[in-house]
Amino acid sequence: MIKKLLWVGFATFLFIACGGDNRHAAPSSLHFDVESTKVCTQAGKNRFVYDVFKDSYYWADEVTDDINLSAYDDENSLIDAIKNSKDRFSFVLDLKDYESVFESGENKGFGFLARMVPEGDKYIFNVMFVYPGSPAFNAGVIRSDKVLSDELVADNNGTATRTFHLENSAGVKRDVNITEAAYAINNIANVSILDVDQKKVGYFVFQSFVGGYTLTQLDNLFRKFKTAQISDLILDLRYNGGGELNVAAHLGTLIGGENVQKHIFQNHRFNPKYAQYDFSTYFESDISQSLNLKRVFIITTQESASASESLINALRASDNHMEVITIGEHTFGKPYGMYTLSYCDKVLFPIHISNENSDGVGHYVDGLAPTCQARDNITVNFADLREDSLAEALYYIEHHRCSKGSE
């Protein structure tokens, strides 16, 4: 029933896949008392979810005894009624959706994220992120494009084709037809090597901490960075809502190398009933592809959550003697982890664990404050030197401080 340990923020479960190794798992003896239900009526599902929350949920001792389980038509409504006030994360997902993303590493859709922004007396959508290899990517959609309007062209058994009326940052309008399709999740985007103050600075957008193929993609990327002899790295986690902890520790090892090698990544705490399972995860021992950097710049927003925050917090531990300079906004605030529990045709994601770095720093429920403040400027593309967060990071590299007014 226990499938894997995940560090996921808000709705970003859509961008997670599988992966892991023994160094980044809880003890193999881990066993929760509540077994998966075989009673798959709504009453049976509600009972299972409630029993889990009374047993292995991190705040189990605070879950109410005064509850009418029959009053809830679905498990997510029940979770909303019984979860702790600090819990913005626990949820239930259909098994088929879990398998399509977590197991296969695929998304399906148009392949871009957009944010509603005011323009004059109306609202429009601005493209924030385009998934590499997605239908939108292949149609030439980029971050900074405005979506003025769209309409349905065709619907073929639930697969939609829509015409999107776009306007680029130069004011040029165009129409593109995009059909929904499945596409492989590639969470590394907009890789650049920038020349700044006679230094080579690596930059890339990292969208989610997934396993398997992403570990290989990170290794290949850092091999290129190492060959290019970059002296600084800007890691863009602004929309990265989490993923698997082993990927975060792997990325941290690639960044810090000998500075973090075999050090504690994080310590993890269960509720008092399961305290015997408390455990630690570690940075890796293999540093052959690592950059051995003494500092790293990380771009964050309120959508940077969970494993993104774990990476920042872990690298900042005093044992590592590293400087972690964050640029942008406060992060989301999720110092917790969850085990996925399967039952019937569903997968339950309850909070099971709190985490802290080797200095005992954790509980950042209000997020991690940025070193230098900067806005997420979605009117220009990633890696564009005019983009506010990237520009602030480059300013710090040149001047060794935040720009005036961004402290």
C-alpha positions in Angstrom: 0.0 0.0 0.0 2.8 2.4 0.8 4.1 3.5 -2.5 6.8 6.3 -2.1 7.8 9.3 -0.2 7.1 12.6 -2.0 7.6 16.3 -1.2 4.9 18.0 -3.2 3.4 21.5 -3.0 -0.3 22.4 -3.8 -1.4 21.3 -7.3 2.1 20.4 -8.5 1.4 16.7 -8.2 0.7 16.9 -12.0 4.4 17.2 -12.6 5.8 14.4 -10.5 7.1 11.0 -11.6 8.7 8.0 -9.9 12.2 7.4 -8.8 14.4 6.9 -5.7 17.0 4.9 -3.9 17.6 3.4 -0.5 19.6 6.4 0.7 16.5 8.5 0.4 13.8 6.2 1.7 12.5 5.7 5.2 13.5 2.5 7.0 12.4 -0.6 5.0 10.5 -1.8 8.1 8.1 1.1 7.9 4.6 -0.1 8.5 1.4 1.8 9.3 -1.4 0.1 11.3 -4.2 1.2 8.9 -4.4 -1.3 6.0 -5.8 -0.4 2.6 -9.5 -0.9 2.4 -11.3 -3.4 0.2 -14.6 -1.8 0.8 -14.8 0.6 -2.1 -18.2 2.2 -1.5 -18.0 5.9 -0.6 -18.5 5.0 3.0 -15.6 2.6 2.9 -13.3 5.1 1.2 -14.2 7.8 3.7 -13.6 5.4 6.6 -10.1 4.5 5.2 -9.1 8.2 4.8 -10.3 9.1 8.2 -8.6 6.1 9.9 -5.3 7.1 8.2 -5.6 10.6 9.5 -6.2 9.3 13.0 -3.2 7.0 12.8 -0.2 8.0 10.7 -1.1 11.6 9.7 1.5 14.0 11.2 -1.1 15.8 13.3 -3.1 12.6 14.1 -3.6 13.5 17.7 -5.5 16.7 16.7 -8.0 15.0 14.3 -11.5 15.4 15.6 -13.5 12.4 16.9 -16.7 14.3 16.3 -17.3 13.7 12.6 -20.2 12.3 10.5 -18.4 10.5 7.7 -21.6 10.0 5.7 -21.9 13.7 5.3 -19.1 13.8 2.7 -19.6 12.9 -0.9 -15.9 12.6 -1.7 -12.7 12.1 0.1 -11.2 15.5 -0.6 -14.1 17.2 1.0 -13.6 15.0 4.1 -9.9 15.9 4.2 -10.7 19.6 4.1 -12.9 19.1 7.2 -10.4 17.1 9.3 -6.9 18.3 8.3 -4.8 20.6 10.4 -4.8 24.3 9.8 -1.2 24.2 8.7 -2.0 21.5 6.1 -2.6 23.0 2.7 -1.4 19.9 0.9 -3.1 16.6 1.7 -5.3 15.3 -1.1 -6.6 12.3 -3.0 -5.9 11.6 -6.7 -7.5 9.1 -9.0 -5.2 6.1 -9.6 -5.3 6.4 -13.4 -4.1 10.0 -13.1 -1.4 9.0 -10.7 -0.2 6.3 -13.0 -0.2 8.5 -16.1 2.1 11.1 -14.5 3.9 9.5 -11.6 4.6 6.2 -13.3 4.8 7.1 -17.0 6.3 10.5 -16.8 3.8 12.0 -19.1 1.5 15.0 -19.1 -1.5 15.5 -21.5 -2.8 18.8 -22.6 -1.7 21.9 -24.6 1.5 22.2 -22.5 1.6 25.7 -21.2 0.8 27.6 -18.0 -0.7 31.1 -18.0 -1.6 33.7 -15.5 -4.5 36.1 -15.7 -3.3 39.8 -15.7 -5.2 43.1 -16.1 -4.8 45.0 -19.3 -6.8 48.2 -19.6 -10.4 47.5 -18.6 -10.2 43.8 -19.1 -8.2 40.7 -18.2 -6.0 38.6 -20.5 -3.8 35.6 -20.0 0.0 35.8 -20.1 2.0 32.7 -20.8 4.3 31.9 -17.8 5.8 28.6 -18.8 5.8 26.2 -21.8 6.8 22.6 -21.4 9.6 21.5 -23.7 8.3 19.1 -26.4 4.6 19.9 -25.7 2.0 20.8 -28.4 2.3 24.5 -27.4 6.1 24.4 -27.5 6.0 22.8 -31.0 3.5 25.5 -32.1 6.0 28.2 -31.1 4.3 29.5 -28.0 6.8 31.1 -25.5 6.7 32.7 -22.1 5.7 36.4 -22.5 3.1 35.7 -25.2 -0.3 37.2 -24.4 -3.4 35.0 -25.0 -6.0 37.5 -26.2 -8.7 34.9 -26.7 -9.3 31.4 -27.8 -12.0 29.2 -29.2 -12.7 25.5 -29.6 -12.2 24.3 -33.2 -12.8 20.6 -32.7 -13.3 18.0 -30.0 -12.3 14.4 -31.0 -13.5 12.1 -28.3 -12.4 14.5 -25.6 -9.2 15.7 -27.3 -9.6 19.3 -28.0 -8.2 21.5 -30.7 -8.3 25.2 -30.0 -7.3 28.4 -31.8 -5.3 30.7 -29.6 -5.1 34.3 -30.6 -1.7 35.5 -29.4 0.3 38.7 -29.2 4.1 38.6 -28.6 6.1 41.1 -26.5 6.7 43.2 -29.6 3.0 43.6 -30.2 2.8 41.2 -33.2 -0.4 39.2 -33.3 -0.8 35.7 -34.6 -3.2 32.7 -34.4 -2.1 29.2 -33.7 -4.1 26.0 -33.7 -3.1 23.6 -30.9 -4.4 20.0 -30.3 -4.1 18.4 -26.9 -1.7 15.5 -26.8 0.4 13.4 -24.4 4.0 14.5 -24.1 7.0 13.4 -22.1 7.7 15.6 -19.0 11.0 17.4 -19.4 11.6 19.6 -16.4 14.8 21.3 -17.6 14.3 24.3 -19.8 15.9 27.5 -21.1 19.5 26.4 -20.4 22.0 29.3 -21.0 25.6 30.1 -20.2 25.9 33.9 -19.7 29.0 36.0 -19.7 28.9 38.3 -16.7 31.8 40.4 -15.3 34.3 38.2 -17.1 32.7 35.1 -15.6 30.7 32.3 -17.1 27.3 31.9 -15.4 25.1 28.8 -15.9 21.3 29.3 -15.8 18.4 26.9 -16.2 14.8 26.6 -15.3 13.9 23.5 -13.3 10.2 22.8 -13.2 9.9 19.8 -10.9 11.9 17.3 -8.9 11.1 14.0 -10.6 13.1 10.8 -10.7 14.5 8.4 -13.2 15.0 10.2 -16.5 15.4 13.6 -14.8 18.5 12.4 -12.8 20.1 11.5 -16.2 19.1 14.9 -17.6 20.6 16.7 -14.7 23.8 14.7 -15.0 24.1 15.6 -18.7 23.4 19.3 -18.0 26.0 19.5 -15.3 28.5 17.8 -17.4 28.1 20.6 -20.0 28.3 23.2 -17.2 31.5 21.6 -15.9 33.0 21.5 -19.4 32.2 25.1 -19.9 33.9 25.9 -16.5 31.1 28.0 -15.2 31.9 29.9 -12.0 28.4 30.7 -10.8 25.0 29.0 -11.2 21.5 30.5 -11.3 18.9 27.8 -10.6 15.4 29.0 -11.5 12.9 27.2 -9.2 10.1 29.9 -9.5 7.4 27.4 -10.5 8.9 24.3 -9.0 6.3 22.9 -6.5 8.3 19.8 -5.4 8.8 16.2 -6.2 11.0 13.4 -4.8 13.6 14.0 -2.2 16.3 11.9 -3.8 16.2 14.2 -6.9 16.7 17.3 -4.6 19.6 15.6 -2.8 21.1 14.7 -6.2 20.8 18.2 -7.5 22.3 19.6 -4.3 25.2 17.2 -4.7 25.8 18.3 -8.3 25.9 21.9 -7.1 27.9 21.6 -3.9 30.1 18.6 -4.6 32.8 18.2 -2.0 31.2 20.9 0.2 28.2 18.7 0.8 29.4 15.2 0.1 27.8 12.6 2.4 26.5 15.4 4.7 23.0 15.2 6.1 20.5 16.6 3.6 17.5 16.5 6.0 16.2 14.9 9.2 12.6 13.6 9.0 10.2 13.3 11.9 7.0 11.2 12.1 4.2 11.7 14.6 4.9 10.4 18.1 3.3 7.0 17.5 5.8 6.3 14.7 8.8 8.2 16.0 10.8 4.9 15.8 10.9 5.5 12.1 12.5 8.9 12.2 15.3 9.0 9.7 17.8 11.2 7.8 18.5 11.6 4.1 22.0 12.5 2.8 23.8 14.3 0.0 25.4 11.7 -2.3 28.9 10.3 -2.2 29.5 10.4 -6.0 30.7 13.9 -6.9 32.2 13.1 -10.3 29.8 15.5 -12.2 29.6 18.1 -9.4 30.6 21.7 -9.8 31.9 22.1 -6.2 30.4 25.6 -5.9 30.7 27.6 -2.8 27.6 29.6 -3.6 24.5 29.3 -5.7 21.7 31.7 -6.8 18.1 30.4 -6.6 15.1 32.2 -8.1 12.0 31.7 -6.1 8.3 32.7 -6.0 5.4 31.7 -3.8 5.0 28.7 -6.1 8.4 27.4 -5.1 7.5 24.7 -2.6 8.4 21.5 -0.8 11.5 19.9 -2.4 12.5 23.3 -3.7 12.5 24.6 -0.1 14.2 21.5 1.1 17.1 22.0 -1.3 17.5 25.6 -0.2 17.3 24.8 3.5 19.6 21.8 3.2 22.4 23.6 1.3 22.3 26.4 3.9 23.2 24.1 6.8 26.4 25.3 8.5 28.3 22.1 7.8 28.3 22.9 4.1 29.9 26.3 4.3 27.9 27.4 1.3 26.2 30.7 0.5 22.6 30.3 -0.9 21.4 33.5 -2.3 17.7 33.5 -3.1 16.2 36.0 -5.6 12.5 36.9 -6.0 9.7 36.2 -3.5 9.0 34.3 -0.3 8.6 30.6 -1.1 5.3 28.8 -0.4 6.1 27.2 3.0 5.9 23.4 3.0 8.4 21.8 5.4 6.5 18.5 5.2 6.6 15.2 3.3 3.9 12.6 2.4 3.8 8.9 1.7 1.4 7.9 -1.1 -1.2 5.3 0.1 -3.2 3.4 -2.6 -6.7 2.1 -2.0 -9.6 1.1 -4.4 -9.2 3.3 -7.5 -7.5 6.1 -5.6 -4.2 7.3 -4.1 -4.1 9.2 -0.8 -1.4 11.9 -0.2 -1.5 12.7 3.6 1.2 14.7 5.4 3.3 12.2 7.3 6.6 13.9 8.1 8.1 17.2 9.1 11.7 18.0 8.0 14.6 20.1 9.1 18.2 20.6 8.0 21.3 19.4 10.0 21.2 22.6 12.0 17.6 21.8 13.2 16.1 24.6 11.0 12.7 23.8 9.7 9.0 24.7 10.3 9.1 27.5 7.7 5.3 27.4 7.2 5.4 31.1 6.1 8.0 30.3 3.5 11.7 31.2 3.1 12.4 34.9 2.6 14.4 36.0 -0.4 17.9 37.4 0.0 17.0 40.0 -2.7 13.5 40.8 -3.7 12.4 40.8 -7.4 9.2 40.3 -9.3 8.3 37.5 -11.6 8.2 39.4 -14.8 6.2 37.3 -17.2 6.3 39.9 -20.0 9.7 38.6 -21.0 11.0 35.1 -21.6 13.2 33.1 -19.3 17.0 33.8 -19.8 16.2 37.2 -21.1 18.5 39.7 -19.3 15.6 42.1 -18.9 13.7 39.7 -16.7 13.6 41.1 -13.2 14.7 38.1 -11.2 17.5 37.1 -13.5 18.7 40.7 -13.7 18.8 40.9 -9.9 20.9 37.7 -9.7 23.3 39.1 -12.3 23.5 42.4 -10.4 24.5 40.5 -7.3 27.2 38.6 -9.1 28.7 41.9 -10.4 28.3 44.0 -7.3 28.3 41.4 -4.5 25.0 42.8 -3.0 21.3 43.3 -3.8 20.4 46.2 -5.9 19.0 49.3 -4.2 15.5 48.8 -2.9 15.5 45.0 -3.3 17.1 44.1 0.1 
